[in-house]
Amino acid sequence: MTVIVVSVISLWYGEQYIYKIPERVMPVMTLFFIVAIVNVFLAQRSGYRPIGIYDTIHFCLSYPLLEEMVFRGLVLPLLSSSLPSSSSITILGLSVTPAVLISAFLFAICHLQYYRLSRMSIRFMIFAFSGGIFLGMIADHTHSIWLPLMLHIEFNVLSVYFSRRRISVGS
């Protein structure tokens, strides 16, 4: 239901990346593949443990879609149009703009809602912040959420896979 509400809101918001086909894809492909490979290793230590089929479906599909629509599809372009785009930080030739950093920080804060402030919640927030930077860089450069959405889904699916694998090996 929330995805539908965000989709409807985005139709009235002109500068958004939700429905756009990715532009300038080739410059981000190196970063895309690096993040895809790093996801395999980080997902093994993510600590995410969805329970049941509905939680798993939401965790693997609904949450990444909603989060990408909100943070990279709506918030990032809004911040990009409001803040200076100059950046002194570049990674693989792509700028880490203030808009990317702020949207990544908001993305990380959003992940705190599920946990009390603890060592584990700090780890989740660090994963979310660093992931938000790289996903934001890709979305900001391509003006689309499609590549970040694929990486986000990949990370969550791998987190579920490794979590279930640990449980079955431990049994």
Secondary structure as GFF3:
##gff-version 3
##sequence-region A 1 171
A	DSSP	alpha_helix	2	12	.	.	.	ID=ss1
A	DSSP	three_ten_helix	26	28	.	.	.	ID=ss2
A	DSSP	alpha_helix	29	43	.	.	.	ID=ss3
A	DSSP	alpha_helix	52	57	.	.	.	ID=ss4
A	DSSP	pi_helix	58	62	.	.	.	ID=ss5
A	DSSP	alpha_helix	63	67	.	.	.	ID=ss6
A	DSSP	pi_helix	68	75	.	.	.	ID=ss7
A	DSSP	alpha_helix	76	82	.	.	.	ID=ss8
A	DSSP	beta_strand	90	91	.	.	.	ID=ss9
A	DSSP	beta_strand	94	95	.	.	.	ID=ss10
A	DSSP	alpha_helix	98	110	.	.	.	ID=ss11
A	DSSP	three_ten_helix	111	114	.	.	.	ID=ss12
A	DSSP	alpha_helix	119	142	.	.	.	ID=ss13
A	DSSP	alpha_helix	146	170	.	.	.	ID=ss14
###
